[in-house]
Amino acid sequence: MTLPGLPLEWFAALDPRMQALLAGLATWLVTAAGAALVFVTRRFPTALLDAMMGFAAGVMIAASVWSLLLPAIDLAEAQGGTGWLVAAVGVAAGGFFLRIADFLLPHLHPGLATSQSEGVRTSWQRSTLLVLAITLHNLPEGLAVGVAFGAAASGLSSASLGAAVALAIGIALQNFPEGVAVSMPLHREGLSARKSFWYGQLSAVVEPVAAVLGAVAVLTIQPLLPFALSFAAGAMLYVVIEELIPASQQNANNDLATVATLFGFIVMMVLDVALG
């Protein structure tokens, strides 16, 4: 397997769990790169951040369809099941899981006042609540990456290693603004650059862990694979609808954010089709 100018034979030879771990670590590093902007500036252009959040939404929508749902339907049918039914149940379950976690886990979406925190009421600091919000939404991203690499190991043509790599690249691209969205507000509110960076990168630590768990789950119980792919898609779509699109549209940069969403969708679609 190769990308333009980049041979990946060594990567293809690795165990799928190791592939998932490395991909998860890469997505975490990109989040850390976004958070590291606090060492350069205390402010980040709002319009640019809105566009980046819109781009992230588009990437996740396309990834949910091309990298997760379509392979899930094909795999379910290859196993003798009803593809659309497995996909529908998985999407509903993924969304429901995130809704329950959203309801129970104390967290605060970037850009909102501390009084607008969600989940069980707590006296936790604002920084902790912000990190938990992004961490909650990074969980399905890491899971999706791991499940995709587990699916590639199944040997079925509808779930290739190239598609898993494309998904990891897409998730990494959209993680950059998430690191910015946590670290910048904290830095503006008086936290040191070092602490702001720490909290920003911390929000994505869950991704490598979730990636490995996702890969292990589908490799251990392969009939679970179509449902797991659909579940990850549903959880990612929930994040897009509940968090990313509203965040990108809240600062009167609606048109810019909308165009960026379409661009993100196109980029992820091209990545998946070209590499998968």
Backbone as CSV, one residue per row, in Angstrom:
resi,resn,N_x,N_y,N_z,CA_x,CA_y,CA_z,C_x,C_y,C_z
1,MET,0.839,-1.189,0.000,0.000,0.000,0.000,0.878,1.244,0.000
2,THR,0.559,2.252,-0.822,1.330,3.485,-0.857,0.403,4.683,-0.926
3,LEU,0.873,5.779,-0.331,0.322,7.095,-0.588,1.292,7.773,-1.538
4,PRO,0.873,8.858,-2.215,1.776,9.525,-3.150,3.103,9.886,-2.481
5,GLY,4.178,9.249,-2.941,5.505,9.540,-2.415,5.792,8.947,-1.050
6,LEU,4.878,8.137,-0.489,5.063,7.630,0.870,4.730,6.147,0.928
7,PRO,5.748,5.264,0.896,5.479,3.827,0.977,4.997,3.446,2.372
8,LEU,4.011,2.562,2.439,3.448,2.167,3.721,3.453,0.656,3.910
9,GLU,4.375,-0.037,3.224,4.424,-1.482,3.368,4.688,-1.890,4.824
10,TRP,5.558,-1.134,5.502,5.876,-1.451,6.894,4.630,-1.339,7.771
11,PHE,3.793,-0.342,7.473,2.581,-0.131,8.260,1.575,-1.242,7.997
12,ALA,1.454,-1.646,6.730,0.512,-2.700,6.371,0.880,-4.032,7.009
13,ALA,2.164,-4.219,7.326,2.614,-5.484,7.907,2.372,-5.562,9.413
14,LEU,1.980,-4.451,10.020,1.776,-4.432,11.465,0.476,-5.117,11.860
15,ASP,0.409,-5.551,13.122,-0.835,-6.084,13.671,-1.892,-4.978,13.667
16,PRO,-3.154,-5.294,13.355,-4.205,-4.263,13.301,-4.331,-3.452,14.588
17,ARG,-4.078,-4.064,15.724,-4.148,-3.327,16.990,-3.046,-2.288,17.078
18,MET,-1.866,-2.631,16.567,-0.767,-1.667,16.546,-1.063,-0.553,15.534
19,GLN,-1.647,-0.924,14.382,-2.046,0.095,13.413,-3.027,1.072,14.039
20,ALA,-4.004,0.543,14.773,-4.997,1.400,15.424,-4.343,2.301,16.460
21,LEU,-3.401,1.755,17.216,-2.707,2.551,18.232,-1.929,3.694,17.589
22,LEU,-1.167,3.386,16.536,-0.374,4.421,15.882,-1.269,5.492,15.258
23,ALA,-2.371,5.061,14.652,-3.303,6.026,14.062,-3.926,6.896,15.154
24,GLY,-4.296,6.277,16.278,-4.858,7.043,17.387,-3.866,8.034,17.962
25,LEU,-2.609,7.622,18.072,-1.571,8.536,18.552,-1.380,9.710,17.584
26,ALA,-1.490,9.430,16.286,-1.355,10.501,15.295,-2.478,11.521,15.440
27,THR,-3.704,11.054,15.648,-4.820,11.993,15.820,-4.650,12.805,17.098
28,TRP,-4.112,12.186,18.140,-3.852,12.923,19.387,-2.778,13.991,19.169
29,LEU,-1.727,13.651,18.416,-0.649,14.607,18.171,-1.137,15.835,17.407
30,VAL,-2.077,15.642,16.487,-2.615,16.785,15.749,-3.434,17.676,16.689
31,THR,-4.187,17.074,17.611,-4.892,17.867,18.615,-3.892,18.674,19.431
32,ALA,-2.783,18.032,19.824,-1.746,18.724,20.588,-1.143,19.874,19.783
33,ALA,-1.009,19.680,18.465,-0.482,20.749,17.612,-1.420,21.953,17.620
34,GLY,-2.732,21.690,17.573,-3.689,22.788,17.654,-3.613,23.496,18.992
35,ALA,-3.526,22.727,20.073,-3.435,23.311,21.407,-2.154,24.112,21.575
36,ALA,-1.091,23.735,20.867,0.212,24.391,21.013,0.221,25.819,20.473
37,LEU,-0.806,26.226,19.766,-0.865,27.602,19.272,-0.879,28.618,20.403
38,VAL,-1.217,28.181,21.623,-1.213,29.115,22.757,0.193,29.619,23.059
39,PHE,1.218,28.905,22.604,2.584,29.370,22.818,2.957,30.487,21.840
40,VAL,2.107,30.685,20.824,2.378,31.686,19.793,1.516,32.918,19.977
41,THR,0.244,32.717,20.338,-0.690,33.830,20.454,-1.733,33.543,21.518
42,ARG,-2.311,34.604,22.050,-3.377,34.466,23.038,-4.748,34.478,22.361
43,ARG,-4.788,34.958,21.119,-6.069,35.046,20.415,-5.971,34.358,19.051
44,PHE,-7.059,33.771,18.651,-7.141,33.089,17.359,-8.335,33.675,16.625
45,PRO,-8.188,34.043,15.334,-9.315,34.679,14.624,-10.589,33.845,14.708
46,THR,-11.659,34.472,15.181,-12.918,33.753,15.363,-13.443,33.190,14.053
47,ALA,-13.336,33.980,12.985,-13.832,33.515,11.688,-13.090,32.276,11.228
48,LEU,-11.774,32.258,11.456,-10.982,31.096,11.043,-11.348,29.869,11.871
49,LEU,-11.549,30.062,13.186,-11.936,28.932,14.033,-13.308,28.397,13.632
50,ASP,-14.247,29.298,13.307,-15.575,28.861,12.860,-15.465,28.052,11.567
51,ALA,-14.610,28.512,10.661,-14.421,27.786,9.401,-13.807,26.414,9.670
52,MET,-12.868,26.353,10.607,-12.223,25.081,10.923,-13.201,24.111,11.593
53,MET,-14.078,24.634,12.438,-15.088,23.782,13.058,-16.072,23.267,12.008
54,GLY,-16.422,24.137,11.045,-17.279,23.700,9.951,-16.600,22.631,9.114
55,PHE,-15.318,22.833,8.825,-14.539,21.839,8.081,-14.549,20.502,8.817
56,ALA,-14.350,20.545,10.136,-14.355,19.322,10.935,-15.697,18.611,10.827
57,ALA,-16.780,19.394,10.841,-18.117,18.796,10.715,-18.265,18.080,9.375
58,GLY,-17.810,18.722,8.309,-17.908,18.099,6.992,-17.101,16.827,6.886
59,VAL,-15.900,16.836,7.462,-15.055,15.641,7.462,-15.756,14.495,8.173
60,MET,-16.349,14.779,9.331,-16.971,13.716,10.121,-18.234,13.165,9.455
61,ILE,-18.984,14.031,8.785,-20.177,13.550,8.068,-19.769,12.597,6.955
62,ALA,-18.787,13.021,6.155,-18.338,12.172,5.047,-17.725,10.881,5.563
63,ALA,-16.931,10.967,6.648,-16.321,9.772,7.217,-17.383,8.801,7.720
64,SER,-18.441,9.339,8.299,-19.525,8.488,8.801,-20.168,7.686,7.677
65,VAL,-20.271,8.311,6.499,-20.920,7.639,5.374,-19.953,6.695,4.663
66,TRP,-18.846,7.263,4.119,-17.966,6.463,3.261,-17.089,5.483,4.041
67,SER,-16.588,5.912,5.190,-15.651,5.060,5.922,-16.330,4.085,6.873
68,LEU,-17.583,4.364,7.260,-18.228,3.555,8.287,-19.539,2.920,7.827
69,LEU,-20.490,3.723,7.389,-21.816,3.172,7.084,-21.833,2.287,5.841
70,LEU,-21.222,2.737,4.761,-21.235,1.922,3.538,-20.515,0.581,3.741
71,PRO,-19.318,0.577,4.365,-18.705,-0.727,4.663,-19.554,-1.570,5.609
72,ALA,-20.230,-0.935,6.559,-21.076,-1.685,7.503,-22.201,-2.407,6.772
73,ILE,-22.818,-1.721,5.831,-23.914,-2.328,5.060,-23.390,-3.494,4.228
74,ASP,-22.250,-3.277,3.556,-21.667,-4.347,2.736,-21.291,-5.562,3.585
75,LEU,-20.673,-5.304,4.741,-20.246,-6.404,5.608,-21.442,-7.155,6.185
76,ALA,-22.491,-6.431,6.563,-23.685,-7.088,7.099,-24.323,-7.991,6.052
77,GLU,-24.372,-7.521,4.822,-24.949,-8.332,3.745,-24.066,-9.530,3.431
78,ALA,-22.732,-9.346,3.509,-21.816,-10.460,3.276,-21.960,-11.540,4.344
79,GLN,-22.402,-11.135,5.541,-22.625,-12.080,6.634,-24.033,-12.681,6.606
80,GLY,-24.808,-12.307,5.575,-26.160,-12.844,5.440,-27.228,-12.048,6.151
81,GLY,-26.874,-10.867,6.659,-27.838,-10.029,7.358,-28.487,-9.016,6.433
82,THR,-29.354,-8.189,7.004,-30.002,-7.097,6.267,-29.199,-5.829,6.515
83,GLY,-28.491,-5.393,5.498,-27.544,-4.304,5.657,-28.139,-3.031,6.214
84,TRP,-29.250,-2.588,5.635,-29.818,-1.316,6.074,-30.324,-1.386,7.512
85,LEU,-30.796,-2.558,7.921,-31.321,-2.700,9.281,-30.187,-2.646,10.307
86,VAL,-29.094,-3.354,10.027,-27.942,-3.314,10.933,-27.406,-1.895,11.047
87,ALA,-27.320,-1.206,9.897,-26.812,0.162,9.895,-27.727,1.090,10.696
88,ALA,-29.025,0.947,10.505,-29.973,1.807,11.213,-29.922,1.592,12.720
89,VAL,-29.874,0.331,13.132,-29.810,0.027,14.568,-28.498,0.533,15.162
90,GLY,-27.396,0.350,14.434,-26.093,0.801,14.930,-26.023,2.314,15.072
91,VAL,-26.527,3.044,14.080,-26.522,4.509,14.141,-27.361,4.992,15.326
92,ALA,-28.541,4.397,15.484,-29.401,4.781,16.604,-28.726,4.493,17.943
93,ALA,-28.075,3.346,18.047,-27.398,2.976,19.297,-26.230,3.920,19.592
94,GLY,-25.454,4.264,18.558,-24.337,5.189,18.753,-24.792,6.556,19.206
95,GLY,-25.848,7.065,18.577,-26.391,8.353,18.986,-26.961,8.317,20.391
96,PHE,-27.649,7.217,20.719,-28.247,7.079,22.055,-27.164,6.997,23.127
97,PHE,-26.093,6.284,22.834,-24.984,6.182,23.784,-24.404,7.562,24.092
98,LEU,-24.173,8.377,23.038,-23.628,9.711,23.256,-24.613,10.606,23.989
99,ARG,-25.910,10.417,23.720,-26.919,11.235,24.418,-26.913,10.926,25.909
100,ILE,-26.824,9.657,26.271,-26.780,9.279,27.687,-25.515,9.830,28.342
101,ALA,-24.374,9.680,27.652,-23.118,10.201,28.193,-23.186,11.722,28.336
102,ASP,-23.793,12.386,27.351,-23.974,13.834,27.390,-24.810,14.249,28.596
103,PHE,-25.821,13.457,28.888,-26.753,13.758,29.976,-26.097,13.556,31.343
104,LEU,-25.213,12.565,31.451,-24.666,12.202,32.751,-23.331,12.891,33.063
105,LEU,-22.461,13.005,32.071,-21.110,13.498,32.321,-21.080,15.027,32.380
106,PRO,-20.593,15.606,33.470,-20.473,17.076,33.527,-19.501,17.575,32.459
107,HIS,-19.913,18.562,31.677,-19.038,19.099,30.639,-19.540,20.463,30.195
108,LEU,-18.672,21.194,29.514,-19.002,22.544,29.052,-18.490,22.715,27.637
109,HIS,-19.378,23.064,26.718,-18.966,23.266,25.334,-18.195,24.578,25.196
110,PRO,-17.151,24.602,24.348,-16.365,25.827,24.149,-17.249,26.992,23.727
111,GLY,-16.934,28.181,24.270,-17.674,29.383,23.913,-18.849,29.693,24.813
112,LEU,-19.189,28.787,25.727,-20.326,29.000,26.607,-19.868,29.383,28.014
113,ALA,-20.775,30.029,28.751,-20.484,30.396,30.132,-20.527,29.156,31.015
114,THR,-19.817,29.212,32.126,-19.765,28.063,33.034,-21.158,27.661,33.502
115,SER,-22.060,28.642,33.637,-23.426,28.357,34.084,-24.205,27.519,33.079
116,GLN,-23.697,27.413,31.848,-24.370,26.653,30.791,-23.807,25.239,30.648
117,SER,-23.070,24.782,31.645,-22.527,23.430,31.600,-23.654,22.403,31.596
118,GLU,-23.381,21.237,31.019,-24.375,20.179,30.903,-23.972,18.986,31.752
119,GLY,-24.891,18.035,31.855,-24.627,16.849,32.650,-24.961,17.067,34.114
120,VAL,-24.540,16.134,34.937,-24.781,16.210,36.375,-24.087,17.444,36.937
121,ARG,-24.779,18.205,37.783,-24.225,19.422,38.363,-23.021,19.108,39.243
122,THR,-21.994,19.949,39.112,-20.764,19.708,39.848,-20.065,21.034,40.102
123,SER,-19.112,21.031,41.010,-18.324,22.228,41.303,-16.967,22.183,40.612
124,TRP,-16.807,21.294,39.630,-15.531,21.176,38.929,-15.180,22.488,38.234
125,GLN,-13.886,22.709,38.043,-13.417,23.929,37.408,-13.818,23.969,35.932
126,ARG,-13.882,25.195,35.406,-14.238,25.400,34.001,-13.290,24.636,33.066
127,SER,-11.993,24.662,33.384,-11.022,23.974,32.529,-11.320,22.483,32.443
128,THR,-11.695,21.881,33.570,-12.018,20.451,33.590,-13.256,20.173,32.754
129,LEU,-14.248,21.038,32.871,-15.493,20.843,32.123,-15.265,20.972,30.617
130,LEU,-14.411,21.917,30.213,-14.103,22.074,28.786,-13.395,20.839,28.241
131,VAL,-12.428,20.339,28.987,-11.684,19.149,28.555,-12.626,17.957,28.436
132,LEU,-13.531,17.807,29.399,-14.458,16.675,29.376,-15.390,16.738,28.171
133,ALA,-15.783,17.943,27.765,-16.670,18.083,26.600,-15.995,17.550,25.342
134,ILE,-14.752,17.960,25.119,-14.044,17.510,23.921,-13.657,16.041,24.043
135,THR,-13.297,15.616,25.262,-12.958,14.209,25.475,-14.139,13.311,25.143
136,LEU,-15.322,13.708,25.595,-16.539,12.942,25.317,-16.747,12.783,23.825
137,HIS,-16.458,13.825,23.068,-16.696,13.783,21.634,-15.530,13.183,20.863
138,ASN,-14.368,13.062,21.512,-13.244,12.375,20.871,-13.354,10.864,20.997
139,LEU,-14.123,10.403,21.958,-14.273,8.965,22.172,-14.770,8.239,20.919
140,PRO,-15.862,8.684,20.278,-16.312,7.970,19.073,-15.342,8.086,17.907
141,GLU,-14.558,9.165,17.877,-13.578,9.301,16.805,-12.492,8.234,16.934
142,GLY,-11.973,8.074,18.158,-10.980,7.027,18.376,-11.556,5.650,18.119
143,LEU,-12.779,5.429,18.573,-13.449,4.147,18.348,-13.596,3.867,16.859
144,ALA,-13.984,4.888,16.097,-14.156,4.718,14.650,-12.858,4.321,13.975
145,VAL,-11.755,4.957,14.381,-10.452,4.632,13.800,-10.092,3.174,14.089
146,GLY,-10.262,2.746,15.340,-9.932,1.371,15.704,-10.788,0.352,14.993
147,VAL,-12.081,0.618,14.914,-12.991,-0.295,14.232,-12.641,-0.394,12.749
148,ALA,-12.238,0.735,12.153,-11.877,0.728,10.729,-10.657,-0.147,10.468
149,PHE,-9.662,-0.094,11.346,-8.480,-0.943,11.156,-8.805,-2.407,11.446
150,GLY,-9.686,-2.640,12.412,-10.140,-3.999,12.644,-10.896,-4.547,11.454
151,ALA,-11.701,-3.680,10.831,-12.457,-4.087,9.654,-11.538,-4.406,8.489
152,ALA,-10.473,-3.620,8.338,-9.523,-3.861,7.243,-8.879,-5.231,7.367
153,ALA,-8.709,-5.698,8.613,-8.095,-7.001,8.835,-9.041,-8.152,8.535
154,SER,-10.323,-7.835,8.304,-11.302,-8.889,8.021,-11.087,-9.512,6.647
155,GLY,-10.372,-8.797,5.770,-10.083,-9.329,4.447,-11.156,-9.065,3.409
156,LEU,-12.242,-8.388,3.811,-13.312,-8.092,2.871,-12.994,-6.813,2.106
157,SER,-13.289,-6.798,0.815,-12.906,-5.675,-0.044,-13.591,-4.374,0.337
158,SER,-14.743,-4.460,0.988,-15.476,-3.242,1.350,-14.847,-2.515,2.527
159,ALA,-13.869,-3.111,3.183,-13.200,-2.474,4.313,-11.699,-2.638,4.137
160,SER,-11.059,-1.668,3.481,-9.643,-1.795,3.144,-8.770,-1.008,4.113
161,LEU,-7.495,-1.341,4.098,-6.528,-0.605,4.914,-6.439,0.844,4.452
162,GLY,-6.536,1.048,3.150,-6.507,2.418,2.634,-7.646,3.257,3.176
163,ALA,-8.828,2.652,3.261,-9.978,3.379,3.803,-9.766,3.713,5.274
164,ALA,-9.158,2.791,6.030,-8.875,3.046,7.445,-7.868,4.173,7.603
165,VAL,-6.840,4.175,6.764,-5.841,5.252,6.796,-6.498,6.583,6.434
166,ALA,-7.376,6.567,5.424,-8.081,7.791,5.034,-8.914,8.329,6.189
167,LEU,-9.589,7.435,6.901,-10.383,7.856,8.047,-9.494,8.484,9.119
168,ALA,-8.358,7.853,9.403,-7.443,8.388,10.413,-6.931,9.772,10.006
169,ILE,-6.627,9.952,8.726,-6.169,11.264,8.244,-7.275,12.300,8.413
170,GLY,-8.506,11.921,8.049,-9.634,12.843,8.191,-9.876,13.240,9.631
171,ILE,-9.847,12.262,10.539,-10.039,12.548,11.960,-8.916,13.453,12.468
172,ALA,-7.686,13.183,12.033,-6.558,14.014,12.452,-6.742,15.461,11.996
173,LEU,-7.160,15.649,10.746,-7.359,16.997,10.220,-8.373,17.780,11.044
174,GLN,-9.453,17.121,11.425,-10.495,17.849,12.145,-10.198,17.961,13.642
175,ASN,-9.144,17.282,14.118,-8.766,17.413,15.521,-8.010,18.709,15.815
176,PHE,-7.400,19.289,14.806,-6.624,20.518,15.022,-7.479,21.629,15.637
177,PRO,-8.636,21.955,15.052,-9.443,23.011,15.666,-9.972,22.644,17.042
178,GLU,-10.116,21.365,17.342,-10.580,20.985,18.672,-9.540,21.330,19.729
179,GLY,-8.265,21.130,19.398,-7.206,21.538,20.327,-7.205,23.042,20.546
180,VAL,-7.418,23.790,19.458,-7.490,25.253,19.555,-8.684,25.669,20.410
181,ALA,-9.815,25.001,20.204,-11.067,25.385,20.867,-11.003,25.200,22.381
182,VAL,-10.127,24.331,22.857,-9.984,24.153,24.306,-8.904,25.077,24.866
183,SER,-7.739,25.110,24.232,-6.600,25.822,24.813,-6.729,27.341,24.748
184,MET,-7.235,27.867,23.635,-7.299,29.324,23.468,-8.203,29.999,24.497
185,PRO,-9.440,29.526,24.705,-10.287,30.171,25.717,-9.654,30.142,27.111
186,LEU,-9.020,29.033,27.448,-8.393,28.928,28.764,-7.239,29.928,28.903
187,HIS,-6.472,30.097,27.835,-5.355,31.040,27.871,-5.864,32.478,27.995
188,ARG,-6.945,32.807,27.267,-7.520,34.146,27.349,-8.061,34.449,28.745
189,GLU,-8.507,33.391,29.438,-9.085,33.586,30.768,-8.040,33.617,31.875
190,GLY,-6.760,33.542,31.506,-5.727,33.753,32.506,-4.836,32.570,32.809
191,LEU,-5.158,31.377,32.308,-4.267,30.240,32.535,-2.974,30.436,31.747
192,SER,-1.894,29.907,32.265,-0.621,30.013,31.561,-0.686,29.244,30.253
193,ALA,0.227,29.576,29.346,0.266,28.872,28.060,0.509,27.382,28.277
194,ARG,1.378,27.057,29.253,1.692,25.657,29.495,0.457,24.883,29.977
195,LYS,-0.279,25.454,30.926,-1.473,24.780,31.430,-2.554,24.691,30.366
196,SER,-2.710,25.756,29.588,-3.720,25.756,28.525,-3.412,24.681,27.493
197,PHE,-2.127,24.557,27.141,-1.722,23.506,26.212,-1.982,22.127,26.816
198,TRP,-1.655,21.958,28.079,-1.841,20.675,28.740,-3.298,20.232,28.666
199,TYR,-4.206,21.136,29.007,-5.619,20.793,28.967,-6.100,20.547,27.534
200,GLY,-5.574,21.323,26.575,-5.980,21.153,25.184,-5.615,19.795,24.622
201,GLN,-4.376,19.369,24.850,-3.954,18.066,24.322,-4.569,16.915,25.107
202,LEU,-4.863,17.164,26.398,-5.410,16.115,27.242,-6.761,15.618,26.730
203,SER,-7.487,16.502,26.046,-8.818,16.142,25.573,-8.791,15.007,24.553
204,ALA,-7.646,14.773,23.909,-7.560,13.745,22.866,-6.811,12.501,23.308
205,VAL,-6.381,12.456,24.567,-5.652,11.276,25.043,-6.506,10.023,24.928
206,VAL,-7.826,10.201,24.995,-8.737,9.059,24.933,-8.727,8.387,23.554
207,GLU,-8.301,9.096,22.517,-8.407,8.557,21.158,-7.544,7.317,20.923
208,PRO,-6.249,7.313,21.284,-5.478,6.077,21.095,-6.047,4.898,21.880
209,VAL,-6.534,5.175,23.096,-7.121,4.113,23.921,-8.378,3.558,23.262
210,ALA,-9.257,4.455,22.824,-10.499,4.021,22.178,-10.210,3.295,20.873
211,ALA,-9.170,3.729,20.150,-8.816,3.092,18.878,-8.413,1.635,19.098
212,VAL,-7.574,1.402,20.104,-7.142,0.032,20.386,-8.325,-0.819,20.848
213,LEU,-9.162,-0.269,21.714,-10.329,-1.011,22.194,-11.269,-1.368,21.042
214,GLY,-11.460,-0.425,20.105,-12.314,-0.701,18.955,-11.765,-1.812,18.084
215,ALA,-10.458,-1.777,17.839,-9.826,-2.820,17.027,-9.903,-4.178,17.708
216,VAL,-9.619,-4.204,19.013,-9.665,-5.461,19.759,-11.065,-6.046,19.745
217,ALA,-12.080,-5.196,19.923,-13.465,-5.668,19.987,-13.877,-6.363,18.692
218,VAL,-13.600,-5.727,17.553,-14.072,-6.312,16.291,-13.216,-7.495,15.854
219,LEU,-11.947,-7.533,16.277,-11.116,-8.692,15.959,-11.495,-9.900,16.804
220,THR,-11.967,-9.620,18.015,-12.368,-10.696,18.914,-13.737,-11.251,18.563
221,ILE,-14.643,-10.369,18.213,-16.018,-10.775,17.883,-16.334,-10.228,16.492
222,GLN,-15.856,-10.898,15.443,-15.977,-10.373,14.090,-17.419,-10.156,13.624
223,PRO,-18.391,-10.991,14.018,-19.773,-10.697,13.620,-20.278,-9.350,14.130
224,LEU,-19.578,-8.790,15.130,-19.951,-7.490,15.679,-19.569,-6.341,14.757
225,LEU,-18.725,-6.614,13.779,-18.114,-5.563,12.969,-19.112,-4.630,12.286
226,PRO,-20.117,-5.119,11.560,-21.047,-4.178,10.906,-21.747,-3.261,11.904
227,PHE,-22.146,-3.828,13.058,-22.802,-3.021,14.080,-21.831,-1.999,14.660
228,ALA,-20.574,-2.416,14.898,-19.580,-1.508,15.470,-19.300,-0.327,14.540
229,LEU,-19.197,-0.597,13.249,-18.997,0.482,12.278,-20.169,1.459,12.301
230,SER,-21.378,0.924,12.324,-22.577,1.769,12.339,-22.687,2.535,13.645
231,PHE,-22.345,1.883,14.746,-22.379,2.525,16.067,-21.444,3.738,16.085
232,ALA,-20.219,3.550,15.580,-19.258,4.654,15.529,-19.778,5.784,14.644
233,ALA,-20.430,5.430,13.532,-20.993,6.457,12.650,-22.078,7.249,13.366
234,GLY,-22.960,6.558,14.081,-24.023,7.240,14.805,-23.485,8.168,15.870
235,ALA,-22.460,7.720,16.593,-21.860,8.561,17.628,-21.198,9.792,17.018
236,MET,-20.524,9.612,15.880,-19.877,10.748,15.224,-20.902,11.738,14.688
237,LEU,-21.990,11.236,14.119,-23.032,12.126,13.615,-23.675,12.911,14.755
238,TYR,-23.808,12.270,15.903,-24.362,12.968,17.071,-23.460,14.148,17.450
239,VAL,-22.145,13.919,17.447,-21.205,14.985,17.774,-21.319,16.136,16.778
240,VAL,-21.428,15.815,15.498,-21.532,16.844,14.460,-22.771,17.703,14.685
241,ILE,-23.908,17.060,14.906,-25.175,17.780,15.020,-25.276,18.541,16.338
242,GLU,-24.784,17.917,17.400,-24.948,18.506,18.728,-23.878,19.541,19.067
243,GLU,-22.688,19.395,18.477,-21.573,20.244,18.886,-20.951,21.037,17.745
244,LEU,-20.444,20.361,16.711,-19.606,21.046,15.734,-20.362,22.078,14.895
245,ILE,-21.504,21.699,14.337,-22.247,22.649,13.514,-22.742,23.838,14.333
246,PRO,-23.368,23.640,15.497,-23.749,24.816,16.302,-22.569,25.700,16.660
247,ALA,-21.420,25.100,17.011,-20.240,25.890,17.378,-19.749,26.724,16.201
248,SER,-19.827,26.165,15.012,-19.337,26.889,13.826,-20.265,28.011,13.404
249,GLN,-21.517,27.999,13.864,-22.523,28.950,13.409,-22.869,30.022,14.449
250,GLN,-22.165,30.062,15.574,-22.601,30.929,16.660,-22.010,32.340,16.640
251,ASN,-21.121,32.634,15.687,-20.452,33.943,15.700,-20.680,34.755,14.431
252,ALA,-21.828,34.589,13.809,-22.200,35.377,12.622,-21.276,35.140,11.432
253,ASN,-20.619,33.976,11.414,-19.819,33.586,10.243,-20.476,32.400,9.543
254,ASN,-21.810,32.466,9.458,-22.586,31.324,8.991,-22.191,30.860,7.597
255,ASP,-22.092,31.802,6.663,-21.798,31.413,5.282,-20.409,30.793,5.169
256,LEU,-19.444,31.403,5.838,-18.081,30.877,5.806,-18.034,29.470,6.391
257,ALA,-18.701,29.281,7.519,-18.702,27.967,8.163,-19.405,26.927,7.300
258,THR,-20.469,27.341,6.620,-21.214,26.412,5.766,-20.362,25.963,4.578
259,VAL,-19.686,26.919,3.948,-18.807,26.580,2.827,-17.681,25.665,3.305
260,ALA,-17.141,25.945,4.493,-16.071,25.117,5.039,-16.573,23.702,5.328
261,THR,-17.828,23.580,5.754,-18.413,22.257,5.994,-18.476,21.454,4.697
262,LEU,-18.923,22.102,3.636,-18.972,21.432,2.333,-17.573,21.033,1.866
263,PHE,-16.605,21.919,2.096,-15.228,21.632,1.693,-14.678,20.442,2.480
264,GLY,-14.956,20.414,3.779,-14.507,19.284,4.592,-15.119,17.980,4.130
265,PHE,-16.396,18.024,3.765,-17.076,16.830,3.251,-16.391,16.336,1.982
266,ILE,-16.087,17.260,1.078,-15.457,16.902,-0.192,-14.070,16.311,0.037
267,VAL,-13.289,16.950,0.924,-11.929,16.476,1.200,-11.949,15.048,1.729
268,MET,-12.845,14.776,2.705,-12.905,13.439,3.288,-13.418,12.429,2.274
269,MET,-14.390,12.804,1.473,-14.917,11.910,0.451,-13.810,11.531,-0.545
270,VAL,-13.057,12.521,-0.982,-11.968,12.268,-1.939,-10.910,11.373,-1.302
271,LEU,-10.545,11.672,-0.056,-9.562,10.844,0.642,-10.009,9.385,0.692
272,ASP,-11.255,9.177,1.080,-11.735,7.812,1.239,-11.823,7.074,-0.092
273,VAL,-12.341,7.744,-1.105,-12.482,7.087,-2.414,-11.107,6.858,-3.050
274,ALA,-10.219,7.828,-2.914,-8.896,7.705,-3.544,-8.027,6.656,-2.857
275,LEU,-8.104,6.575,-1.538,-7.246,5.650,-0.812,-7.934,4.311,-0.560
276,GLY,-9.280,4.322,-0.519,-10.005,3.091,-0.159,-10.296,2.201,-1.339
